[in-house]
Structures are given as C-alpha cells and as structure tokens.
Amino acid sequence: MGTSKGLQSLATVEIATAPILIIDDDVGFTELLRELLSAEGYSLEAVHNGEAGLARALAGHYSLIILDVMLPGRNGLDVLRTMRKQSQTPVLMLTARGHDTDRIQGLESGADDYLPKPFHPRELLARIRAVLRRTGAPSQDKSDPAMQVGDVILDTKARTVRVAGELKEVTSAEFDLLRLLLVAAGQVVTREELFRAVLGREFSVFDRSIDNHVSSLRKKLGNRMNGIERIKSVRGTGYIYAAVDR
C-alpha cells in the first residue's frame, strides 16, 4: 500500500466530508488509510471483523464502504451478500492480487468496484472519488426522469430499475452502466466509454470490471428480451443493448 511517509506526501486535491466505513482486520493498515483520507477531507470509521462490520454498515449511514475480502469470522464476500439484501450503499472491495475469483465474486455479489492489494494511495483516492461522483451526482433528467426500452423502465431520479414491472436490485455501477446502454440502445458503446463514464478511469485490457458488471446485469434483467439477446457483446469493441420500441 505504501509507507506512512508516502501517505503524508500526498497533496490535497479536493475536500469532501463523506463518511466512509472500512472493514479490514489489519489495524495498522486502517490507521494509514485514516491518515490518508483525513488529509483529503474524508472522515473514516474502522471495524476489524466481518460480523461487527456488517452490523455497523447496516446501522449507520455511509457514503462508501471499503470492504476487505479476507476477514476473520465472516469473510467480506459473505458480508457483502448479506448487506445487499438490505442496503445499496456503494462498496469498494479490496482483494489480494491475483485472486481473480474473489474479484469476480465480489462484483457479482454487488460490489461497485474492486482494488487489488497492494495498491498506490493515489489509485485508492481516484477510485473513492469515482464511486462518490457516480452515486452522489444529481440526475440530469429533471423533466422526465424515467426512460423505457422494451420491458425495462429506468428511473434516473429514484435510481430504480424495473423489468416487466418487477423491481430489480442493482448496484450504483450497474445502474450507470445500464443507463448508458439504454440511452444508446441499438448502438455499440465501447469499453473505453464505459470505463470512463461508469468506473471513472481509463480502459485496461486486463481489467474485467465492466464485463463482470454486464454479466451481473444479464442475470438480473434476463439474458433475452422477446427472444432477442438483451445485451450483446461486440468482440474487441464493447456492448450493444437490443433496439426495440421505447
């Protein structure tokens, strides 16, 4: 992650007051994060085991939860799955480098983004800001907050998704991804565009985050709509949502 000296050298770029909860059993690591985030204007609460972390996450009001996969007693994936039954608070998951299975399971379980350890402090700040921008920005669709494509109705003001009238639970990243695909229904949206707009970072061929979010959306919305593939992969380019009467 870096040294305390390295954290102290970071310049404050923007000030925010978003309360953040971190669930990680490494006390020294969480103290370094507290130092880093405090310097950037964020407040941080830390819990060091899964069970207590889940209780705090459900009882408190947080703009973001940073959740480690490897936790004593109750691992991070289990905490996330249980939390998602009651809360849609954005979650940034921390995973061990090389553990692709943990990352995929985390995204499928409802994480908004993941960051492998060890990481550079600046990357963590960039990920936090990207998630908070996505989940805290007011809707641009003031006149008509709802859009419909086929059997899907997406309400940009309430940030809800319904399929054939049934409310579907989606993460903030999945919501933003679906919105982009619906706006461009019938047209290809490139991975580069999706990475910048949904994840707030540049595209990397080794980063499968968008692909995992699409996979999760397919499961939640249904892979086919009126016999047509709902979200189609365009090899080497991106994704296209089926064009139907709106």
MORAMO-V657016 format. One record per residue. N is the residue number from 0. PSI is psi in degrees with one decimal (999 if undefined). NEAR is the number of other ideal C-beta (glycine too) atoms within 8 Angstrom. Layout:
<<N	PSI	NEAR> <N	PSI	NEAR>>
This chain:
<<0	-33.7	7> <1	170.1	8> <2	166.5	5> <3	-37.1	7> <4	-40.4	6> <5	-36.5	9> <6	-39.9	13> <7	-22.1	8> <8	-9.0	6> <9	133.0	12> <10	145.6	4> <11	119.7	8> <12	-42.9	5> <13	149.7	7> <14	135.1	6> <15	162.2	9> <16	17.5	7> <17	123.1	10> <18	132.6	12> <19	137.5	15> <20	130.0	16> <21	132.7	13> <22	102.5	19> <23	135.8	13> <24	-6.1	9> <25	99.9	8> <26	-42.8	8> <27	-40.8	6> <28	-44.3	9> <29	-31.2	13> <30	-37.3	9> <31	-40.6	12> <32	-39.9	13> <33	-42.1	10> <34	-45.7	11> <35	-51.5	13> <36	-34.0	12> <37	-39.3	10> <38	-23.2	10> <39	3.4	13> <40	7.5	9> <41	149.4	12> <42	145.4	9> <43	134.2	13> <44	143.0	11> <45	137.3	13> <46	144.3	10> <47	12.3	11> <48	158.7	12> <49	-44.6	14> <50	-47.9	8> <51	-35.6	9> <52	-42.3	15> <53	-45.3	13> <54	-42.9	8> <55	-40.7	12> <56	-38.9	15> <57	-26.2	9> <58	-28.5	5> <59	178.7	9> <60	111.9	3> <61	147.7	11> <62	-23.3	10> <63	145.8	15> <64	125.7	14> <65	119.4	15> <66	122.1	16> <67	145.0	12> <68	-45.1	14> <69	101.7	7> <70	148.4	15> <71	143.8	6> <72	-64.7	6> <73	114.8	10> <74	165.5	9> <75	-36.3	15> <76	-41.1	11> <77	-40.7	9> <78	-45.3	16> <79	-45.8	15> <80	-42.9	10> <81	-41.7	9> <82	-38.6	15> <83	-16.8	12> <84	-20.1	5> <85	-18.3	6> <86	142.9	7> <87	23.0	7> <88	132.1	10> <89	140.9	14> <90	126.7	14> <91	116.1	16> <92	137.9	17> <93	130.0	13> <94	156.9	13> <95	138.1	9> <96	133.8	7> <97	-12.2	5> <98	74.2	10> <99	-34.5	7> <100	-41.9	6> <101	-41.8	11> <102	-45.5	14> <103	-45.9	10> <104	-36.9	9> <105	-46.9	15> <106	-40.5	14> <107	-26.8	10> <108	-6.9	10> <109	7.8	11> <110	144.9	13> <111	-25.6	12> <112	166.8	12> <113	157.2	12> <114	120.0	12> <115	142.0	12> <116	147.8	9> <117	157.9	6> <118	163.6	9> <119	138.4	6> <120	-37.8	12> <121	-33.3	7> <122	-39.8	9> <123	-46.0	12> <124	-40.2	12> <125	-41.2	10> <126	-43.1	13> <127	-48.1	14> <128	-39.4	11> <129	-44.4	12> <130	-43.5	16> <131	-34.8	13> <132	-43.9	9> <133	-39.7	14> <134	-15.5	11> <135	-8.9	7> <136	136.7	6> <137	154.4	3> <138	143.7	8> <139	-13.8	5> <140	70.1	9> <141	-34.8	5> <142	-39.9	3> <143	87.4	5> <144	-14.1	9> <145	139.2	9> <146	148.3	12> <147	133.4	8> <148	111.6	9> <149	-126.0	10> <150	3.7	5> <151	128.2	13> <152	122.5	8> <153	122.4	13> <154	107.9	11> <155	-22.2	12> <156	-49.0	8> <157	-12.5	6> <158	53.0	7> <159	156.0	7> <160	130.2	13> <161	139.0	11> <162	118.6	11> <163	38.9	5> <164	-10.0	4> <165	126.6	6> <166	131.4	6> <167	135.6	9> <168	118.1	6> <169	153.1	9> <170	168.5	14> <171	-38.4	12> <172	-41.8	13> <173	-38.3	12> <174	-49.2	12> <175	-37.9	11> <176	-47.6	14> <177	-40.6	14> <178	-45.3	11> <179	-42.0	13> <180	-38.3	13> <181	-42.1	12> <182	-36.5	7> <183	23.7	11> <184	131.0	12> <185	-5.4	7> <186	150.1	7> <187	132.9	9> <188	122.3	11> <189	157.2	8> <190	-36.0	10> <191	-43.9	9> <192	-42.0	10> <193	-41.0	15> <194	-46.6	15> <195	-44.8	11> <196	-37.2	8> <197	-42.9	13> <198	-13.1	12> <199	27.5	11> <200	168.1	8> <201	152.8	6> <202	141.3	8> <203	132.5	6> <204	-18.5	4> <205	-6.1	4> <206	116.4	8> <207	17.1	9> <208	-50.4	11> <209	-42.4	13> <210	-39.4	7> <211	-37.5	12> <212	-40.0	14> <213	-43.8	12> <214	-42.3	9> <215	-41.4	12> <216	-41.1	13> <217	-42.2	11> <218	-39.6	8> <219	-37.3	11> <220	-21.9	13> <221	131.6	8> <222	-24.8	8> <223	149.1	8> <224	113.8	11> <225	38.7	6> <226	0.4	4> <227	141.3	8> <228	123.4	7> <229	-55.5	12> <230	111.4	14> <231	134.8	9> <232	136.1	6> <233	105.9	9> <234	126.9	4> <235	2.1	3> <236	-64.1	7> <237	-134.3	11> <238	154.8	13> <239	132.2	13> <240	136.8	13> <241	131.5	13> <242	121.6	6> <243	172.8	10> <244	132.6	3> <245	999	7>>
